[in-house]
Amino acid sequence: MYIAMNRFRIAPGREQDFIDIWKNRETFLEEVPGFREFHLLQGPSSEECTLFASHSTWDSAEAFSEWTRSEAFRKAHAGAGSSRDIYLGPPQFEGFEAVA
């Protein structure tokens, strides 16, 4: 099993805008081989930002990598730059291989 996470720093007051983008976004993940599940996680808030993480579970690191090179990935990220003022910097990717 492989877990792929992107951490996002979101501008204060823009949390619901960010959540709405994810709720209304077509991800095309269900059609991708090796995909298991997805969650959007909301973390702590400070005066500086609110932390979020996208969390997807895959059969393997290879399945995740294949998705990042797929047409489904391109379609899911087609409008990614349209709300730049919500984000405080680029997402931080973290990938984890299950070992136990």
C-alpha positions as CSV (number, residue, x, y, z in Angstrom):
1,M,0.0,0.0,0.0
2,Y,1.1,3.5,-0.8
3,I,-0.2,6.8,0.7
4,A,0.3,10.1,-1.2
5,M,-0.3,13.3,0.7
6,N,-0.1,17.0,-0.4
7,R,0.0,19.5,2.4
8,F,-1.5,22.9,1.7
9,R,-1.2,26.2,3.6
10,I,-4.4,28.1,3.0
11,A,-5.0,31.8,3.6
12,P,-7.0,32.7,6.7
13,G,-10.7,33.2,5.8
14,R,-10.4,31.1,2.6
15,E,-10.8,27.7,4.2
16,Q,-14.4,27.2,2.9
17,D,-13.3,28.3,-0.6
18,F,-10.6,25.6,-0.6
19,I,-13.0,23.0,0.7
20,D,-15.6,23.9,-2.0
21,I,-13.0,23.6,-4.7
22,W,-12.2,20.0,-3.6
23,K,-15.9,19.1,-3.1
24,N,-16.9,20.3,-6.6
25,R,-13.8,19.0,-8.4
26,E,-14.0,16.0,-10.7
27,T,-11.0,13.9,-9.7
28,F,-11.4,11.0,-12.2
29,L,-9.8,8.8,-9.5
30,E,-12.4,6.0,-9.6
31,E,-11.3,5.1,-13.2
32,V,-7.6,4.8,-12.3
33,P,-6.1,1.3,-11.7
34,G,-4.7,0.9,-8.2
35,F,-6.6,3.8,-6.5
36,R,-8.2,2.9,-3.2
37,E,-9.6,6.0,-1.4
38,F,-9.2,9.8,-1.0
39,H,-9.7,12.1,2.0
40,L,-9.3,15.9,2.4
41,L,-8.1,16.6,5.9
42,Q,-8.3,19.9,7.7
43,G,-5.6,20.6,10.3
44,P,-4.8,23.4,12.7
45,S,-5.3,27.1,12.1
46,S,-3.1,30.0,13.1
47,E,-3.1,33.7,12.3
48,E,-0.8,32.8,9.4
49,C,-2.7,29.9,7.7
50,T,-4.9,26.8,8.0
51,L,-3.2,23.5,7.1
52,F,-5.0,21.0,4.9
53,A,-3.8,17.7,3.4
54,S,-5.1,15.6,0.5
55,H,-4.6,12.0,1.4
56,S,-5.0,9.2,-1.2
57,T,-4.3,5.5,-0.8
58,W,-3.0,3.4,-3.6
59,D,-2.2,-0.3,-4.2
60,S,1.4,0.7,-4.8
61,A,3.8,3.6,-5.5
62,E,3.8,2.5,-9.1
63,A,0.0,2.8,-9.3
64,F,0.3,6.4,-8.0
65,S,3.1,7.3,-10.4
66,E,1.1,5.9,-13.3
67,W,-1.8,8.1,-12.3
68,T,0.5,11.2,-12.3
69,R,1.3,10.5,-15.9
70,S,-2.3,9.8,-17.0
71,E,-5.0,11.7,-18.9
72,A,-7.1,11.5,-15.7
73,F,-4.5,13.4,-13.8
74,R,-4.3,16.1,-16.5
75,K,-8.1,16.4,-16.5
76,A,-8.3,16.6,-12.7
77,H,-5.7,19.4,-12.5
78,A,-6.8,21.4,-15.5
79,G,-8.1,24.4,-13.5
80,A,-5.6,24.2,-10.7
81,G,-4.2,27.7,-11.2
82,S,-7.5,29.6,-11.1
83,S,-7.6,30.3,-7.3
84,R,-4.0,31.1,-6.5
85,D,-4.9,33.7,-3.9
86,I,-6.2,30.9,-1.6
87,Y,-2.8,29.2,-1.4
88,L,0.2,30.4,0.6
89,G,2.8,28.7,-1.5
90,P,2.9,25.4,-3.5
91,P,1.6,22.1,-2.0
92,Q,4.2,20.0,-0.2
93,F,4.2,16.4,-1.4
94,E,4.8,13.4,1.0
95,G,4.7,9.8,-0.1
96,F,4.7,6.8,2.2
97,E,5.2,3.1,1.6
98,A,3.4,0.8,4.0
99,V,6.0,-1.3,5.8
100,A,3.8,-3.1,8.4
